[in-house]
Amino acid sequence: MKFNEAAVFKWVIIVGIAGASVIGSTLLTRPLVGALWGLVLVIAGSAYGIRWSREWWRNARDRPGGPGHRG
């Protein structure tokens, strides 16, 4: 599987900013607030990942060599 370097860099930046926001909110408020913010970010990321994987799987079925391809 080939990865686009620009896309990977974008996700590294997004994860870094999310981590920095969790650390910042923990330092500025109570640790519970930072933990809850981190949990919200993990749930949002998981929902996005599930949605993306379902879309990818649907599209992969139509490609030659994909699962269930009839050609």
Backbone as CSV, one residue per row, in Angstrom:
resi,resn,N_x,N_y,N_z,CA_x,CA_y,CA_z,C_x,C_y,C_z
1,MET,0.845,-1.166,0.000,0.000,0.000,0.000,0.894,1.233,0.000
2,LYS,0.619,2.146,-0.903,1.379,3.377,-0.980,0.649,4.478,-0.220
3,PHE,1.432,5.309,0.449,0.870,6.427,1.184,1.367,7.722,0.573
4,ASN,0.482,8.685,0.515,0.834,10.013,0.044,1.524,10.745,1.203
5,GLU,2.744,11.195,0.972,3.523,11.824,2.040,2.847,13.084,2.574
6,ALA,2.224,13.845,1.708,1.541,15.065,2.148,0.346,14.734,3.040
7,ALA,-0.383,13.664,2.716,-1.537,13.276,3.531,-1.083,12.781,4.906
8,VAL,0.001,12.026,4.926,0.515,11.536,6.210,0.986,12.713,7.059
9,PHE,1.672,13.672,6.452,2.131,14.847,7.188,0.948,15.620,7.762
10,LYS,-0.133,15.735,6.994,-1.327,16.427,7.475,-1.862,15.754,8.736
11,TRP,-1.908,14.418,8.753,-2.422,13.702,9.916,-1.468,13.784,11.101
12,VAL,-0.165,13.850,10.842,0.797,14.035,11.933,0.569,15.398,12.589
13,ILE,0.338,16.409,11.786,0.065,17.746,12.325,-1.244,17.755,13.110
14,ILE,-2.289,17.121,12.584,-3.581,17.094,13.275,-3.466,16.404,14.622
15,VAL,-2.791,15.251,14.656,-2.635,14.519,15.923,-1.779,15.327,16.902
16,GLY,-0.747,16.008,16.391,0.083,16.838,17.256,-0.686,17.993,17.878
17,ILE,-1.516,18.641,17.073,-2.326,19.749,17.590,-3.348,19.241,18.600
18,ALA,-3.954,18.092,18.322,-4.918,17.523,19.270,-4.234,17.185,20.592
19,GLY,-3.052,16.582,20.510,-2.312,16.272,21.736,-1.936,17.514,22.510
20,ALA,-1.499,18.553,21.786,-1.148,19.812,22.445,-2.371,20.455,23.095
21,SER,-3.540,20.331,22.457,-4.743,20.919,23.065,-5.138,20.172,24.332
22,VAL,-4.943,18.857,24.343,-5.243,18.089,25.562,-4.275,18.484,26.673
23,ILE,-2.999,18.580,26.354,-2.008,18.967,27.363,-2.276,20.384,27.853
24,GLY,-2.583,21.292,26.927,-2.864,22.671,27.310,-4.091,22.800,28.196
25,SER,-5.153,22.095,27.838,-6.363,22.181,28.664,-6.144,21.532,30.023
26,THR,-5.302,20.498,30.088,-4.998,19.872,31.378,-4.191,20.821,32.260
27,LEU,-3.230,21.503,31.671,-2.406,22.420,32.459,-3.162,23.673,32.882
28,LEU,-4.087,24.139,32.049,-4.827,25.365,32.377,-6.006,25.119,33.312
29,THR,-6.526,23.902,33.291,-7.680,23.593,34.142,-7.320,22.372,34.997
30,ARG,-8.324,21.608,35.358,-8.082,20.398,36.152,-7.758,19.238,35.222
31,PRO,-7.083,18.217,35.731,-6.770,17.043,34.908,-8.015,16.353,34.349
32,LEU,-9.118,16.417,35.075,-10.348,15.794,34.596,-10.818,16.434,33.293
33,VAL,-10.696,17.740,33.188,-11.111,18.445,31.969,-10.255,18.002,30.788
34,GLY,-8.951,17.894,30.997,-8.069,17.431,29.935,-8.366,16.001,29.524
35,ALA,-8.666,15.146,30.509,-8.990,13.753,30.205,-10.297,13.659,29.422
36,LEU,-11.284,14.439,29.811,-12.555,14.419,29.089,-12.388,14.957,27.670
37,TRP,-11.594,16.017,27.509,-11.338,16.568,26.171,-10.619,15.535,25.310
38,GLY,-9.655,14.835,25.889,-8.965,13.772,25.161,-9.912,12.663,24.752
39,LEU,-10.835,12.304,25.642,-11.828,11.272,25.329,-12.730,11.716,24.180
40,VAL,-13.142,12.970,24.187,-13.976,13.493,23.104,-13.224,13.428,21.775
41,LEU,-11.951,13.788,21.795,-11.162,13.739,20.561,-10.973,12.312,20.065
42,VAL,-10.759,11.363,20.981,-10.601,9.959,20.582,-11.899,9.417,19.992
43,ILE,-13.031,9.741,20.597,-14.322,9.277,20.080,-14.583,9.880,18.704
44,ALA,-14.300,11.157,18.538,-14.506,11.802,17.233,-13.589,11.188,16.176
45,GLY,-12.352,10.929,16.540,-11.432,10.298,15.600,-11.834,8.885,15.236
46,SER,-12.341,8.151,16.209,-12.807,6.788,15.946,-14.020,6.790,15.022
47,ALA,-14.939,7.708,15.252,-16.119,7.797,14.389,-15.702,8.137,12.964
48,TYR,-14.748,9.049,12.815,-14.259,9.398,11.488,-13.578,8.201,10.828
49,GLY,-12.781,7.467,11.590,-12.093,6.298,11.057,-13.048,5.202,10.625
50,ILE,-14.083,4.971,11.398,-15.076,3.957,11.038,-15.804,4.367,9.765
51,ARG,-16.187,5.638,9.680,-16.876,6.125,8.490,-15.984,6.003,7.257
52,TRP,-14.703,6.369,7.395,-13.767,6.287,6.280,-13.549,4.846,5.851
53,SER,-13.411,3.929,6.813,-13.151,2.529,6.449,-14.358,1.895,5.763
54,ARG,-15.547,2.259,6.178,-16.745,1.725,5.501,-16.825,2.233,4.068
55,GLU,-16.521,3.500,3.872,-16.542,4.055,2.519,-15.454,3.404,1.663
56,TRP,-14.278,3.208,2.231,-13.187,2.577,1.498,-13.553,1.147,1.122
57,TRP,-14.172,0.419,2.035,-14.545,-0.968,1.767,-15.595,-1.043,0.659
58,ARG,-16.570,-0.119,0.688,-17.576,-0.094,-0.376,-16.936,0.176,-1.727
59,ASN,-15.994,1.101,-1.779,-15.330,1.428,-3.029,-14.375,0.321,-3.464
60,ALA,-13.794,-0.413,-2.534,-12.837,-1.469,-2.875,-13.523,-2.648,-3.556
61,ARG,-14.780,-2.853,-3.276,-15.497,-3.978,-3.891,-15.628,-3.801,-5.395
62,ASP,-15.656,-2.568,-5.858,-15.841,-2.298,-7.277,-14.532,-2.298,-8.057
63,ARG,-13.402,-2.234,-7.373,-12.110,-2.182,-8.062,-11.647,-3.563,-8.453
64,PRO,-10.985,-3.694,-9.587,-10.412,-4.991,-9.977,-9.426,-5.480,-8.914
65,GLY,-9.552,-6.719,-8.519,-8.702,-7.281,-7.490,-9.213,-7.031,-6.090
66,GLY,-10.282,-6.256,-5.953,-10.857,-5.992,-4.647,-11.672,-7.165,-4.158
67,PRO,-12.080,-7.159,-2.906,-12.854,-8.257,-2.354,-14.225,-8.360,-3.045
68,GLY,-14.558,-9.516,-3.485,-15.854,-9.747,-4.110,-15.977,-9.188,-5.515
69,HIS,-14.877,-8.839,-6.152,-14.938,-8.276,-7.506,-15.318,-9.378,-8.503
70,ARG,-16.273,-9.054,-9.331,-16.699,-10.001,-10.366,-16.366,-9.388,-11.710
71,GLY,-15.447,-9.990,-12.399,-15.097,-9.370,-13.657,-14.606,-10.359,-14.579
